């Protein structure tokens, strides 16, 4: 086992950690391009640290904070607002969809699996909070982050351009019957080709994984509402594979 992993501790952060978080945020964002990470104000951070709007988890090495991640969790006082996240049912959006936000890893601590460990602890928290969906928005150019989420089982469910740059919407489900796709009907998309991502999504595909050559494999979504089709229909095999390159 990697001894560097043994020396770390994942723990929930509290308001007493605010100074460490602000320092980490400053270090991580110093040279980032616009949109890679949206800075949180002290007020915003406190709302995660005191549990008002969700939770914050950190990777501690001794007393030092090496990585941070936030999970926004809705409740009756603070439901999700606005239109639903792509593919999230309207009835689930206000209170049953949580959002992964602001994962930051100190430069010297990168490449050690901290993002993946922080993903796991947040998913565990989401499940305990009875969430049904996990959502995340990631700058298209932040390939490391969104491919890590794909590797953890999330899918590319949408793309938006209104911030002034392309943002991929990634979605995960905590119910095993949701987000099933047809592996025999595929489209291949270059990871940095925003227009092709958009075309695949508009054609009814979701991005599910990376191919060996680095392209993103999109598969046609079978149903966005599992209750509308039987398990037998979902499991029905197809007779041929269709692969298109967008």
Phi and psi in degrees as GROMACS dihedral restraints (atoms count N, CA, C in turn):
[ dihedral_restraints ]
;  ai    aj    ak    al  type     phi  dphi    fc
    3     4     5     6     1   -65.8    20    10
    4     5     6     7     1   119.0    20    10
    6     7     8     9     1   -66.3    20    10
    7     8     9    10     1   -25.8    20    10
    9    10    11    12     1   -66.0    20    10
   10    11    12    13     1   -29.4    20    10
   12    13    14    15     1   -75.7    20    10
   13    14    15    16     1   -31.1    20    10
   15    16    17    18     1   -65.7    20    10
   16    17    18    19     1   -27.6    20    10
   18    19    20    21     1   -84.4    20    10
   19    20    21    22     1    -1.0    20    10
   21    22    23    24     1  -103.9    20    10
   22    23    24    25     1   157.2    20    10
   24    25    26    27     1  -135.4    20    10
   25    26    27    28     1   129.8    20    10
   27    28    29    30     1   -92.6    20    10
   28    29    30    31     1   126.5    20    10
   30    31    32    33     1  -145.7    20    10
   31    32    33    34     1   156.3    20    10
   33    34    35    36     1   -72.5    20    10
   34    35    36    37     1   134.8    20    10
   36    37    38    39     1   -89.6    20    10
   37    38    39    40     1   156.0    20    10
   39    40    41    42     1  -127.2    20    10
   40    41    42    43     1   172.4    20    10
   42    43    44    45     1   -55.7    20    10
   43    44    45    46     1   -24.8    20    10
   45    46    47    48     1   -67.0    20    10
   46    47    48    49     1   -15.9    20    10
   48    49    50    51     1   -92.5    20    10
   49    50    51    52     1     3.7    20    10
   51    52    53    54     1   -57.6    20    10
   52    53    54    55     1   -44.8    20    10
   54    55    56    57     1   -60.5    20    10
   55    56    57    58     1   -41.3    20    10
   57    58    59    60     1   -64.8    20    10
   58    59    60    61     1   -38.1    20    10
   60    61    62    63     1   -67.2    20    10
   61    62    63    64     1   -43.0    20    10
   63    64    65    66     1   -62.8    20    10
   64    65    66    67     1   -38.5    20    10
   66    67    68    69     1   -65.1    20    10
   67    68    69    70     1   -45.6    20    10
   69    70    71    72     1   -62.0    20    10
   70    71    72    73     1   -43.3    20    10
   72    73    74    75     1   -60.3    20    10
   73    74    75    76     1   -40.9    20    10
   75    76    77    78     1   -66.0    20    10
   76    77    78    79     1   -42.9    20    10
   78    79    80    81     1   -65.2    20    10
   79    80    81    82     1   -45.5    20    10
   81    82    83    84     1   -70.0    20    10
   82    83    84    85     1   -36.7    20    10
   84    85    86    87     1   -91.7    20    10
   85    86    87    88     1    -0.8    20    10
   87    88    89    90     1   -56.2    20    10
   88    89    90    91     1   -37.3    20    10
   90    91    92    93     1  -121.9    20    10
   91    92    93    94     1    17.0    20    10
   93    94    95    96     1   -81.6    20    10
   94    95    96    97     1   148.6    20    10
   96    97    98    99     1   -73.2    20    10
   97    98    99   100     1   160.9    20    10
   99   100   101   102     1   -57.2    20    10
  100   101   102   103     1   130.3    20    10
  102   103   104   105     1    93.6    20    10
  103   104   105   106     1   -13.4    20    10
  105   106   107   108     1   -62.9    20    10
  106   107   108   109     1   -36.5    20    10
  108   109   110   111     1  -151.9    20    10
  109   110   111   112     1   125.6    20    10
  111   112   113   114     1   -87.9    20    10
  112   113   114   115     1   118.7    20    10
  114   115   116   117     1   -63.0    20    10
  115   116   117   118     1   141.4    20    10
  117   118   119   120     1  -100.4    20    10
  118   119   120   121     1   138.3    20    10
  120   121   122   123     1   -75.0    20    10
  121   122   123   124     1   167.8    20    10
  123   124   125   126     1   -59.7    20    10
  124   125   126   127     1   -37.8    20    10
  126   127   128   129     1   -63.9    20    10
  127   128   129   130     1   -44.6    20    10
  129   130   131   132     1   -61.6    20    10
  130   131   132   133     1   -45.7    20    10
  132   133   134   135     1   -63.0    20    10
  133   134   135   136     1   -40.5    20    10
  135   136   137   138     1   -61.3    20    10
  136   137   138   139     1   -32.4    20    10
  138   139   140   141     1   -67.2    20    10
  139   140   141   142     1   -26.8    20    10
  141   142   143   144     1   -83.0    20    10
  142   143   144   145     1   -38.7    20    10
  144   145   146   147     1   -70.1    20    10
  145   146   147   148     1   -31.1    20    10
  147   148   149   150     1   -96.3    20    10
  148   149   150   151     1     2.2    20    10
  150   151   152   153     1    86.7    20    10
  151   152   153   154     1     2.4    20    10
  153   154   155   156     1   -65.4    20    10
  154   155   156   157     1   -42.6    20    10
  156   157   158   159     1  -116.2    20    10
  157   158   159   160     1     1.8    20    10
  159   160   161   162     1   154.5    20    10
  160   161   162   163     1  -142.9    20    10
  162   163   164   165     1  -142.0    20    10
  163   164   165   166     1   160.4    20    10
  165   166   167   168     1  -127.8    20    10
  166   167   168   169     1   135.1    20    10
  168   169   170   171     1  -121.9    20    10
  169   170   171   172     1   146.4    20    10
  171   172   173   174     1  -133.9    20    10
  172   173   174   175     1   156.7    20    10
  174   175   176   177     1   -99.0    20    10
  175   176   177   178     1   115.3    20    10
  177   178   179   180     1  -102.4    20    10
  178   179   180   181     1   135.7    20    10
  180   181   182   183     1  -121.3    20    10
  181   182   183   184     1    97.8    20    10
  183   184   185   186     1    67.8    20    10
  184   185   186   187     1  -126.3    20    10
  186   187   188   189     1   -95.2    20    10
  187   188   189   190     1    -0.7    20    10
  189   190   191   192     1   -90.1    20    10
  190   191   192   193     1   141.2    20    10
  192   193   194   195     1   -94.3    20    10
  193   194   195   196     1   111.6    20    10
  195   196   197   198     1   -95.6    20    10
  196   197   198   199     1   -22.5    20    10
  198   199   200   201     1  -156.3    20    10
  199   200   201   202     1   155.2    20    10
  201   202   203   204     1  -142.8    20    10
  202   203   204   205     1   146.7    20    10
  204   205   206   207     1  -149.2    20    10
  205   206   207   208     1   150.3    20    10
  207   208   209   210     1  -117.3    20    10
  208   209   210   211     1   149.8    20    10
  210   211   212   213     1  -131.3    20    10
  211   212   213   214     1   115.2    20    10
  213   214   215   216     1   -85.5    20    10
  214   215   216   217     1   122.9    20    10
  216   217   218   219     1  -120.4    20    10
  217   218   219   220     1   118.1    20    10
  219   220   221   222     1   -74.5    20    10
  220   221   222   223     1   156.6    20    10
  222   223   224   225     1  -147.8    20    10
  223   224   225   226     1  -176.8    20    10
  225   226   227   228     1   -60.3    20    10
  226   227   228   229     1   -34.0    20    10
  228   229   230   231     1   -79.1    20    10
  229   230   231   232     1   -27.1    20    10
  231   232   233   234     1  -134.4    20    10
  232   233   234   235     1    67.3    20    10
  234   235   236   237     1   -72.9    20    10
  235   236   237   238     1   160.3    20    10
  237   238   239   240     1   -64.5    20    10
  238   239   240   241     1   138.9    20    10
  240   241   242   243     1  -108.0    20    10
  241   242   243   244     1   165.7    20    10
  243   244   245   246     1    77.9    20    10
  244   245   246   247     1  -171.7    20    10
  246   247   248   249     1   -64.3    20    10
  247   248   249   250     1   151.0    20    10
  249   250   251   252     1   -63.0    20    10
  250   251   252   253     1   152.8    20    10
  252   253   254   255     1   -60.9    20    10
  253   254   255   256     1   147.0    20    10
  255   256   257   258     1   -50.2    20    10
  256   257   258   259     1   129.9    20    10
  258   259   260   261     1    75.1    20    10
  259   260   261   262     1    -2.9    20    10
  261   262   263   264     1   -83.4    20    10
  262   263   264   265     1   124.8    20    10
  264   265   266   267     1   -57.3    20    10
  265   266   267   268     1   142.8    20    10
  267   268   269   270     1   -54.8    20    10
  268   269   270   271     1   -38.6    20    10
  270   271   272   273     1   -71.8    20    10
  271   272   273   274     1   -21.3    20    10
  273   274   275   276     1   -88.6    20    10
  274   275   276   277     1   -22.0    20    10
  276   277   278   279     1   -60.9    20    10
  277   278   279   280     1   -47.5    20    10
  279   280   281   282     1   -60.0    20    10
  280   281   282   283     1   -41.6    20    10
  282   283   284   285     1  -127.5    20    10
  283   284   285   286     1    -2.7    20    10
  285   286   287   288     1  -123.6    20    10
  286   287   288   289     1    13.1    20    10
  288   289   290   291     1  -125.9    20    10
  289   290   291   292     1   118.7    20    10
  291   292   293   294     1  -101.6    20    10
  292   293   294   295     1   162.9    20    10
  294   295   296   297     1  -124.4    20    10
  295   296   297   298     1   128.3    20    10
  297   298   299   300     1   -78.5    20    10
  298   299   300   301     1   128.4    20    10
  300   301   302   303     1  -137.0    20    10
  301   302   303   304     1   148.1    20    10
  303   304   305   306     1    47.3    20    10
  304   305   306   307     1    60.4    20    10
  306   307   308   309     1   -81.2    20    10
  307   308   309   310     1   126.4    20    10
  309   310   311   312     1  -132.0    20    10
  310   311   312   313     1   133.2    20    10
  312   313   314   315     1  -125.7    20    10
  313   314   315   316     1   127.9    20    10
  315   316   317   318     1   -57.0    20    10
  316   317   318   319     1   136.4    20    10
  318   319   320   321     1   -49.3    20    10
  319   320   321   322     1   -41.0    20    10
  321   322   323   324     1   -70.6    20    10
  322   323   324   325     1   -13.8    20    10
  324   325   326   327     1  -105.5    20    10
  325   326   327   328     1     6.2    20    10
  327   328   329   330     1   -75.7    20    10
  328   329   330   331     1   156.7    20    10
  330   331   332   333     1    82.3    20    10
  331   332   333   334     1    13.2    20    10
  333   334   335   336     1  -115.4    20    10
  334   335   336   337     1    12.2    20    10
  336   337   338   339     1    81.6    20    10
  337   338   339   340     1    15.0    20    10
  339   340   341   342     1   -66.7    20    10
  340   341   342   343     1   -39.3    20    10
  342   343   344   345     1   -61.2    20    10
  343   344   345   346     1   -41.5    20    10
  345   346   347   348     1   -66.7    20    10
  346   347   348   349     1   -38.6    20    10
  348   349   350   351     1   -67.1    20    10
  349   350   351   352     1   -38.2    20    10
  351   352   353   354     1   -70.7    20    10
  352   353   354   355     1   -30.5    20    10
  354   355   356   357     1   -62.4    20    10
  355   356   357   358     1   -47.2    20    10
  357   358   359   360     1   -60.8    20    10
  358   359   360   361     1   -43.1    20    10
  360   361   362   363     1   -69.4    20    10
  361   362   363   364     1   -32.5    20    10
  363   364   365   366     1   -72.2    20    10
  364   365   366   367     1   -36.7    20    10
  366   367   368   369     1   -64.5    20    10
  367   368   369   370     1   -40.2    20    10
  369   370   371   372     1   -61.2    20    10
  370   371   372   373     1   -41.9    20    10
  372   373   374   375     1   -64.8    20    10
  373   374   375   376     1   -42.9    20    10
  375   376   377   378     1   -60.1    20    10
  376   377   378   379     1   -41.7    20    10
  378   379   380   381     1   -64.3    20    10
  379   380   381   382     1   -41.2    20    10
  381   382   383   384     1   -67.6    20    10
  382   383   384   385     1   -25.5    20    10
  384   385   386   387     1   -87.8    20    10
  385   386   387   388     1     7.2    20    10
  387   388   389   390     1    65.2    20    10
  388   389   390   391     1    30.8    20    10
  390   391   392   393     1   -74.6    20    10
  391   392   393   394     1   153.4    20    10
  393   394   395   396     1  -108.1    20    10
  394   395   396   397     1   -22.6    20    10
  396   397   398   399     1  -135.4    20    10
  397   398   399   400     1   146.7    20    10
  399   400   401   402     1  -121.5    20    10
  400   401   402   403     1   124.5    20    10
  402   403   404   405     1  -119.4    20    10
  403   404   405   406     1   151.4    20    10
  405   406   407   408     1  -154.2    20    10
  406   407   408   409     1   144.1    20    10
  408   409   410   411     1  -116.5    20    10
  409   410   411   412     1   126.6    20    10
  411   412   413   414     1  -133.5    20    10
  412   413   414   415     1   132.6    20    10
  414   415   416   417     1   -52.5    20    10
  415   416   417   418     1   134.2    20    10
  417   418   419   420     1   -54.8    20    10
  418   419   420   421     1   -36.1    20    10
  420   421   422   423     1   -75.6    20    10
  421   422   423   424     1   -12.9    20    10
  423   424   425   426     1   -85.1    20    10
  424   425   426   427     1    65.5    20    10
  426   427   428   429     1   -61.0    20    10
  427   428   429   430     1   -39.5    20    10
  429   430   431   432     1   -57.9    20    10
  430   431   432   433     1   -44.8    20    10
  432   433   434   435     1   -66.8    20    10
  433   434   435   436     1   -49.4    20    10
  435   436   437   438     1   -75.9    20    10
  436   437   438   439     1   -26.5    20    10
  438   439   440   441     1   -72.7    20    10
  439   440   441   442     1   -30.6    20    10
  441   442   443   444     1   -62.3    20    10
  442   443   444   445     1   -39.2    20    10
  444   445   446   447     1   -69.1    20    10
  445   446   447   448     1   -37.9    20    10
  447   448   449   450     1   -60.6    20    10
  448   449   450   451     1   -42.7    20    10
  450   451   452   453     1   -64.3    20    10
  451   452   453   454     1   -23.5    20    10
  453   454   455   456     1   -89.6    20    10
  454   455   456   457     1     5.4    20    10
  456   457   458   459     1   100.9    20    10
  457   458   459   460     1    -0.7    20    10
  459   460   461   462     1   -78.1    20    10
  460   461   462   463     1   164.2    20    10
  462   463   464   465     1  -127.0    20    10
  463   464   465   466     1   156.0    20    10
  465   466   467   468     1   -80.8    20    10
  466   467   468   469     1   116.7    20    10
  468   469   470   471     1  -112.8    20    10
  469   470   471   472     1   -12.5    20    10
  471   472   473   474     1  -167.7    20    10
  472   473   474   475     1   169.9    20    10
  474   475   476   477     1  -146.9    20    10
  475   476   477   478     1   142.3    20    10
  477   478   479   480     1  -132.9    20    10
  478   479   480   481     1   154.9    20    10
  480   481   482   483     1  -125.5    20    10
  481   482   483   484     1    -6.2    20    10
  483   484   485   486     1   -64.3    20    10
  484   485   486   487     1   -22.4    20    10
  486   487   488   489     1   -68.8    20    10
  487   488   489   490     1   -10.8    20    10
  489   490   491   492     1   105.3    20    10
  490   491   492   493     1     0.4    20    10
  492   493   494   495     1  -154.8    20    10
  493   494   495   496     1   157.5    20    10
  495   496   497   498     1   -75.6    20    10
  496   497   498   499     1   134.3    20    10
  498   499   500   501     1  -124.5    20    10
  499   500   501   502     1   123.8    20    10
  501   502   503   504     1   -82.3    20    10
  502   503   504   505     1   137.3    20    10
  504   505   506   507     1  -100.1    20    10
  505   506   507   508     1   116.4    20    10
  507   508   509   510     1  -107.5    20    10
  508   509   510   511     1   141.3    20    10
  510   511   512   513     1  -133.8    20    10
  511   512   513   514     1   138.2    20    10
  513   514   515   516     1  -128.1    20    10
  514   515   516   517     1   152.3    20    10
  516   517   518   519     1  -118.5    20    10
  517   518   519   520     1   141.3    20    10
  519   520   521   522     1   -95.1    20    10
  520   521   522   523     1     9.2    20    10
  522   523   524   525     1  -115.7    20    10
  523   524   525   526     1   131.8    20    10
  525   526   527   528     1   -67.7    20    10
  526   527   528   529     1   -18.5    20    10
  528   529   530   531     1   -92.2    20    10
  529   530   531   532     1    -3.9    20    10
  531   532   533   534     1   -91.2    20    10
  532   533   534   535     1   157.7    20    10
  534   535   536   537     1    60.3    20    10
  535   536   537   538     1    36.9    20    10
  537   538   539   540     1   -80.3    20    10
  538   539   540   541     1   141.3    20    10
  540   541   542   543     1  -128.7    20    10
  541   542   543   544     1   164.8    20    10
  543   544   545   546     1   -97.9    20    10
  544   545   546   547     1   104.9    20    10
  546   547   548   549     1   -67.4    20    10
  547   548   549   550     1   -10.7    20    10
  549   550   551   552     1   -92.6    20    10
  550   551   552   553     1    -3.1    20    10
  552   553   554   555     1  -128.0    20    10
  553   554   555   556     1    96.5    20    10
  555   556   557   558     1  -122.1    20    10
  556   557   558   559     1   157.4    20    10
  558   559   560   561     1  -134.9    20    10
  559   560   561   562     1   142.2    20    10
  561   562   563   564     1  -108.2    20    10
  562   563   564   565     1   132.7    20    10
  564   565   566   567     1  -129.9    20    10
  565   566   567   568     1   132.7    20    10
  567   568   569   570     1   -64.4    20    10
  568   569   570   571     1   135.2    20    10
  570   571   572   573     1   -59.0    20    10
  571   572   573   574     1   -26.9    20    10
  573   574   575   576     1  -102.3    20    10
  574   575   576   577     1     7.5    20    10
  576   577   578   579     1   -93.0    20    10
  577   578   579   580     1    91.7    20    10
  579   580   581   582     1   -60.9    20    10
  580   581   582   583     1   -40.1    20    10
  582   583   584   585     1   -64.4    20    10
  583   584   585   586     1   -36.9    20    10
  585   586   587   588     1   -73.2    20    10
  586   587   588   589     1   -35.9    20    10
  588   589   590   591     1   -56.9    20    10
  589   590   591   592     1   -47.7    20    10
  591   592   593   594     1   -62.2    20    10
  592   593   594   595     1   -42.6    20    10
  594   595   596   597     1   -63.3    20    10
  595   596   597   598     1   -41.8    20    10
  597   598   599   600     1   -64.1    20    10
  598   599   600   601     1   -43.7    20    10
  600   601   602   603     1   -64.4    20    10
  601   602   603   604     1   -42.3    20    10
  603   604   605   606     1   -68.0    20    10
  604   605   606   607     1   -23.2    20    10
  606   607   608   609     1   -86.4    20    10
  607   608   609   610     1     1.1    20    10
  609   610   611   612     1    96.7    20    10
  610   611   612   613     1    18.2    20    10
  612   613   614   615     1  -101.6    20    10
  613   614   615   616     1   160.8    20    10
  615   616   617   618     1  -128.1    20    10
  616   617   618   619     1   145.7    20    10
  618   619   620   621     1   -81.8    20    10
  619   620   621   622     1   125.0    20    10
  621   622   623   624     1  -115.7    20    10
  622   623   624   625     1   -25.3    20    10
  624   625   626   627     1  -170.9    20    10
  625   626   627   628     1   172.1    20    10
  627   628   629   630     1   -92.9    20    10
  628   629   630   631     1   139.8    20    10
  630   631   632   633     1   -80.5    20    10
  631   632   633   634     1   169.9    20    10
  633   634   635   636     1   -60.4    20    10
  634   635   636   637     1   -30.2    20    10
  636   637   638   639     1   -88.7    20    10
  637   638   639   640     1     2.8    20    10
  639   640   641   642     1    97.4    20    10
  640   641   642   643     1   -11.2    20    10
  642   643   644   645     1   -65.8    20    10
  643   644   645   646     1   157.1    20    10
  645   646   647   648     1   -90.3    20    10
  646   647   648   649     1   127.7    20    10
  648   649   650   651     1   -88.0    20    10
  649   650   651   652     1   118.8    20    10
  651   652   653   654     1  -101.7    20    10
  652   653   654   655     1   139.3    20    10
  654   655   656   657     1  -124.6    20    10
  655   656   657   658     1   146.9    20    10
  657   658   659   660     1   -66.6    20    10
  658   659   660   661     1   130.9    20    10
  660   661   662   663     1   -70.3    20    10
  661   662   663   664     1   126.8    20    10
  663   664   665   666     1   -74.1    20    10
  664   665   666   667     1   -44.3    20    10
  666   667   668   669     1  -162.6    20    10
  667   668   669   670     1   141.2    20    10
  669   670   671   672     1   -92.5    20    10
  670   671   672   673     1    -5.5    20    10
  672   673   674   675     1  -132.6    20    10
  673   674   675   676     1    92.0    20    10
  675   676   677   678     1   -53.7    20    10
  676   677   678   679     1   -28.9    20    10
  678   679   680   681     1   -69.7    20    10
  679   680   681   682     1   -14.6    20    10
  681   682   683   684     1   -82.7    20    10
  682   683   684   685     1   -12.4    20    10
  684   685   686   687     1  -132.3    20    10
  685   686   687   688     1   148.9    20    10
  687   688   689   690     1   -76.8    20    10
  688   689   690   691     1   161.1    20    10
  690   691   692   693     1   -60.1    20    10
  691   692   693   694     1   -34.8    20    10
  693   694   695   696     1   -63.7    20    10
  694   695   696   697     1   -40.9    20    10
  696   697   698   699     1   -66.8    20    10
  697   698   699   700     1   -39.7    20    10
  699   700   701   702     1   -65.6    20    10
  700   701   702   703     1   -31.3    20    10
  702   703   704   705     1   -91.7    20    10
  703   704   705   706     1    -2.4    20    10
  705   706   707   708     1   -64.1    20    10
  706   707   708   709     1   123.6    20    10
  708   709   710   711     1   -73.2    20    10
  709   710   711   712     1   150.7    20    10
  711   712   713   714     1   -99.3    20    10
  712   713   714   715     1   168.5    20    10
  714   715   716   717     1  -100.7    20    10
  715   716   717   718     1   -14.7    20    10
  717   718   719   720     1  -150.0    20    10
  718   719   720   721     1   160.1    20    10
  720   721   722   723     1  -104.6    20    10
  721   722   723   724     1   130.7    20    10
  723   724   725   726     1  -114.5    20    10
  724   725   726   727     1   121.7    20    10
  726   727   728   729     1  -122.4    20    10
  727   728   729   730     1   120.4    20    10
  729   730   731   732     1  -114.3    20    10
  730   731   732   733     1   147.5    20    10
  732   733   734   735     1  -107.9    20    10
  733   734   735   736     1   122.8    20    10
